[in-house]
Amino acid sequence: MPELPEVETIRRSLMPHLVGRRVTAVQAREIKLRAGIESASWRRVEGQRLEQILRRGKYLIALFGDTAAVFHLGMSGRLTLALHDAPRAPHTHLVLRLESGRELHFVDPRRFGMAIVMDAAELGASPPLAKLGADPLGETAVVSLRGAAARTRVSIRDLLLDQTVLAGMGNIYANEALSRASISPFRPACKLGARRIGGLAAAIREVLLDALEAGGTTLTDGGYVDAIGEAGTFAVNLAVYGREGQTCARCGGTIRRVMLSGRSAYSCPTCQR
Ligand SMILES: [Zn+2]
């Protein structure tokens, strides 16, 4: 699933091709995604100029004057740029044709994604975005994390996945940040003092910025690529994620994978406490 670095990389790869361009035609398949694509509402962007692409957590927001399109890539969603006569990938649910002759395709085989249109004025108060927490790269991240951690006994790994606390984290970077901060993913959040939470917030920022610089993480199963088909190269830098049984580079211990709330937690039990 794309997380903040992948979604931000996609945003940056889309910007030069989309910003300032007019949408000349929209083809939307009425389909049931996490929020269904409604072809009638997508018609609102026809003839509109795309002014800006923003990211909020793992959501991408395309602004067309007073209309906004909100995308979430879910498990398998992709936003890709294509020439208008290029063959369409299976599961292409939405096509925005631009005056430049290019097209933006929203492709989502597993259908956990979202592609909705709303009034731009409603963005902040509407369900997908209203409850999102602080951006992990923003100045308020540490305050948000410290406040939420103090109030809950859930594991710190699960707290990092809670989008109402920090918006944009997923399982890869939650595990990697905990590794960098030498914190066990199983620790109840409220048992971590302010100093360790401060260290964790710094580790989160560091790992996200490193991953962003590498264009995100493309795992060996393929999966994520940016809007022009480039894979990210951060996978070689993963310290624990997907590395069960391997040796911890920091202490020589053995990395373990344990299921936690239905999702894999990767850690080195020797140096993460
Ligand atoms: Zn270790």
Boltz pocket constraint, residues with backbone or C-beta under 6 A from the ligand:
constraints:
  - pocket:
      binder: B
      contacts: [[A, 248], [A, 249], [A, 250], [A, 251], [A, 252], [A, 253], [A, 268], [A, 269], [A, 270], [A, 271], [A, 272]]
      max_distance: 6.0
